């Protein structure tokens, strides 16, 4: 089971760990506006988080989610042409909650209240470069593969630095005190 995730904004990669052993890496897309925690900034929040809710376990690949609920639609290029203005949230949602008071939890910087997710995207060709509105976008197939492997309330660190495995926190210290 995956018990720790690390997102490097510099690398545009998500690293998945089990018992401090790297299991998989995934290409992602973080915010076009860069890193930041302020509500309304369109930035990807940094720091320690945990997955507070997992949504969409039984949905088909490319299921369209709005307001964290399935619309009954499955994304197609024709559907995208019909609604070109949509920010497509597809397949699954991992809804993040911050752990660091006044950095990414509570007040005007609360990740959960900002509706920051890891989710599937229709813009898979843009993965590997910052392009989201604050969320972390993943390839739908990758997210569907990762989703059932995650432990409940899996911890996730997000930072701007290139990933360095030697800086990996001991998993006993990765618990989020905010839960």
C-alpha positions, 0 to 999 in steps of 0.5 A: 500500500502507498503510504506517502506521496511527494509532489515536486513542482520543479519536476512536475512529478508525483512520487509514490512510496510504500514504507519509504521505498519508491514504488512509482513516479507519475508525470503531473501538471501543477498550477500555471500560476506557480506555488502559493497558498492564498485563496483565489490565487490559482496556485498549487499549495505547498507543504504537508497535506493528507488525502481527506477524501477519495471520490470516484472509486467505482466510476468509469475512466474519463467520468466527468465530475463537477462539484465532486459528483459524477455528472453521468457524462464520460469525457469525449473530444466531442463533449469538450468541443461542446463545453470548451470553457470547462476545467475538466475534472475526470475519473477520480478525485483525491481531495487534499487537506493541509496540515500546517496551521496558517500555511495551508490549513485554516484562514485564507490559505486552507487547502481543503476549502480551496478545493485542491485535488489530485484529479484526472485531466482531459489535457494529458498532452500538457502533463509535465508542465504547469497548466492547472488552476491550482490542483494537481492533474494526472493522467487518468490511467495513472490516477485510476491505478494509484487510487486503490493503493493509497492508505486512508488519509495518505500523507502528501508533501508538495514543494517547489524543489527537485525531488531528493530521496535523501530528504525523505521524512521518516514515515513515522513522522509523516502523520498529520497532526491536523487530522 
